[in-house]
Amino acid sequence: MVYYRAVGEIPRKRHITFEASDGAPYFEEFIGEEGFSSTGSLLYHRGVPANLVDSRDWSLGDVSTEPNTPLGPRHFRLPELFSDTVTGRDVVCHRRLILANDDVRISYVVADSPSPLYSNGVGDEVVYIESGRGVLESVFGSIEVSAGDNVVIPRVTIHRWVPVDVESSGPLKAYCVDGSGHIRFPKRYLSEFGQFLEGAPLCERDLRVASGSAEVTGPEASADTEVYVRHRSRSGLAGSIVTYDHHPFDVVGWDGCLYPYAFNYRDFSPVVGEIVQPPPTYQILEGRNFVICNFVPRPLEFHPQAIKVPYYHSNVDSDEVMFYHAGETAARKGSGIGNASVSLHPAAYTHGPGRQAYLDSPTMTQSNEMAFMVDTFNPLEVGEGGRACDDPAYAWHWSGRGPRTPS
């Protein structure tokens, strides 16, 4: 983020002594990107933020991946990963890895229980809410989330996910994109000072940010508190559970330009043209070696002969990952793709709609599809969750047959 906010109590200047009305000291913490050379925020705690009293290993489970060989498109049926009855699962500890490379990891989870406190020390996260309702609680405050929200959480932010109204709204279904660096809005949408430009598909009014300060009171405030941390190691990823001598949600105020925020795909304003527009017009965010797009319902192209589904294309530099969230999937009819499906169309493979969908598309007038796309510039490998819900017939649906059996 690049928009300054000030929440709760803060001193008149940075890095000076700051006390409560009863004389108790507050302790300043800086959370900043790129050392001290980029965006950051200052938080003011009642307790000392560095007061650890314990640390132990946290097993991250099966984080292995396998190459997508032999080369081919893949379809992952995510609803198969979790039963209809979810008991005791949370958004942090029960994610199942679908796809990954050194730049980004894509997971899926269905949760009905609050998560532990969590900090991702590897990179920023974008969590897309498929369905359900919940609250993201963090050291910066709380954000209410629901279906269609893109929730962006800066690296090392201590937070937890709390599903709400599970009996009426169902469990919280979340599609999680973990970067290995920072995730930001595309520069082409912003002025040199960071303001959204006229013509950008989003603006500041579309963003929802944490409200209130994150201050826990009562006995919980001074109790030893565990935080689950995902962090870097020489072998890749590691997990630890660190224990502080107080609850980290002891923030009386903060200010700066770095904090979690959310926006809904319904607030994205798509570009509509005479002929079909390329995927970059739907981009919402970018990370190191990957981009994120929201494909949203829109009026279709208005040239009388326009092809109104994506034309056949080869991603010569990218692996394309599409999460189908809601509505019709016109280009994928007959493929087995449905809501909560994920498709992988890798670099060096030509893909596009089914033959009949391509031929029928000029008569279409409206797109009712919502999809969340990640394009990566380095090859993706398949995680244990992806292997568990892989559709082996998907690659052959365009042609209508698979490999011939030798006679």
KAMO-V814339 format. One record per backbone hydrogen bond with DSSP energy under -0.5 kcal/mol. NH is the residue of the N-H (numbers start at 1). CO is the residue of the C=O. E is the energy in kcal/mol with one decimal. If there is no record, write none. Layout:
# KAMO-V814339
nh,co,e
NH,CO,E
NH,CO,E
This chain:
# KAMO-V814339
nh,co,e
4,2,-0.6
5,256,-2.1
7,254,-3.2
9,252,-2.3
16,13,-0.6
20,24,-3.2
23,20,-2.1
26,18,-2.8
27,45,-3.0
29,43,-2.9
31,29,-0.5
31,41,-2.7
32,30,-0.5
33,39,-2.8
37,34,-1.8
38,33,-1.0
41,31,-2.2
42,255,-2.9
43,29,-3.1
44,253,-2.4
45,27,-3.0
45,43,-0.6
46,250,-1.5
49,47,-0.6
51,48,-1.9
52,50,-1.9
53,243,-3.3
54,243,-1.2
56,241,-1.8
58,239,-2.3
63,61,-1.0
66,382,-2.0
68,380,-0.5
69,67,-2.0
74,344,-2.3
76,342,-3.3
77,75,-0.5
77,389,-2.9
78,76,-1.3
78,340,-1.0
80,77,-1.9
81,78,-2.4
82,79,-0.7
86,84,-0.8
87,85,-0.5
94,90,-1.2
95,92,-0.6
96,108,-2.4
98,106,-3.0
99,106,-1.4
100,381,-2.1
101,104,-2.2
105,178,-2.1
106,99,-3.1
107,105,-0.5
107,176,-2.7
108,96,-1.7
109,174,-2.1
111,172,-2.7
112,89,-1.5
113,89,-2.2
115,161,-2.7
118,159,-2.8
119,228,-2.5
121,119,-0.9
121,230,-3.4
124,181,-2.9
125,153,-2.2
126,177,-2.6
127,151,-2.8
128,126,-0.6
128,175,-3.1
129,127,-0.5
129,149,-2.4
130,128,-0.8
130,173,-2.5
131,173,-1.0
133,164,-0.6
133,170,-0.5
134,145,-2.3
135,162,-2.0
136,143,-2.9
137,135,-0.8
137,160,-2.4
138,141,-2.3
139,158,-1.6
141,138,-1.7
142,211,-1.6
143,136,-2.0
145,134,-2.8
147,132,-0.6
148,129,-3.2
149,146,-1.7
150,263,-3.3
151,127,-2.2
151,149,-0.6
152,150,-0.5
152,261,-3.0
153,125,-2.7
153,151,-0.5
156,120,-2.7
157,154,-1.7
159,118,-2.6
159,157,-0.5
160,137,-2.5
162,135,-2.3
163,161,-0.5
164,133,-2.4
169,165,-3.6
170,166,-1.8
172,111,-3.0
173,131,-2.3
173,171,-0.7
174,109,-2.7
174,172,-0.6
175,128,-2.7
176,107,-2.4
176,174,-0.6
177,126,-2.9
178,105,-2.9
178,176,-0.6
179,124,-2.8
179,177,-0.6
180,103,-1.5
184,286,-2.8
189,186,-1.7
190,187,-1.6
191,195,-2.8
194,191,-1.8
197,189,-3.2
200,197,-1.9
206,203,-2.0
207,204,-1.4
208,262,-3.3
210,260,-0.8
211,142,-2.3
214,139,-0.7
215,213,-1.3
216,214,-0.6
216,249,-4.3
221,218,-1.4
222,218,-0.6
222,219,-0.8
223,220,-0.8
225,244,-2.1
227,242,-2.7
228,117,-3.0
229,240,-3.3
230,119,-2.2
231,229,-0.5
231,238,-2.8
233,236,-2.3
236,233,-1.7
237,235,-0.5
238,231,-2.4
240,229,-2.4
241,56,-3.2
242,227,-2.4
242,240,-0.6
243,54,-2.8
244,225,-2.7
245,51,-1.9
247,221,-2.3
250,248,-2.0
251,214,-2.4
252,44,-2.7
253,44,-0.8
254,7,-2.6
255,42,-2.0
256,5,-2.2
257,40,-2.3
261,152,-1.8
262,208,-2.5
263,150,-1.8
265,148,-2.4
267,264,-2.0
268,265,-1.5
269,201,-2.2
270,268,-0.8
281,278,-2.0
282,279,-2.7
283,280,-1.4
284,292,-3.2
285,292,-1.7
286,184,-2.6
287,290,-2.8
289,287,-0.7
290,287,-1.2
291,375,-2.1
292,285,-2.7
293,373,-2.6
294,282,-2.3
295,371,-3.2
296,294,-0.6
298,367,-1.1
300,365,-1.6
302,273,-0.8
303,274,-2.3
306,303,-2.0
308,306,-0.6
313,351,-2.7
315,313,-0.5
315,349,-0.8
316,314,-1.7
319,376,-2.1
320,345,-2.6
321,319,-0.5
321,374,-2.6
322,343,-2.2
323,372,-3.0
324,322,-0.6
324,341,-2.6
325,323,-0.7
325,370,-1.9
326,370,-1.5
332,329,-1.5
333,330,-1.2
335,332,-2.2
337,332,-0.5
340,324,-3.9
341,338,-1.9
342,76,-2.2
343,322,-2.3
344,74,-2.5
345,320,-2.8
346,344,-0.6
349,346,-1.1
351,313,-2.5
353,310,-0.9
354,331,-1.3
358,354,-2.3
359,355,-2.0
360,356,-2.5
361,357,-1.1
363,360,-1.6
364,361,-2.1
367,298,-2.3
368,366,-0.5
370,326,-2.4
371,295,-2.1
372,323,-2.7
373,293,-2.6
373,371,-0.5
374,321,-2.6
375,291,-2.0
376,319,-2.5
377,289,-2.6
381,100,-2.9
382,66,-3.0
383,98,-2.6
384,64,-0.5
385,97,-1.9
386,97,-1.5
387,383,-2.4
388,384,-1.7
389,385,-0.9
389,386,-0.7
390,387,-0.6
391,75,-2.6
392,390,-0.8
394,391,-1.4
396,393,-1.4
397,394,-1.7
400,396,-2.2
401,396,-0.7
406,404,-0.5
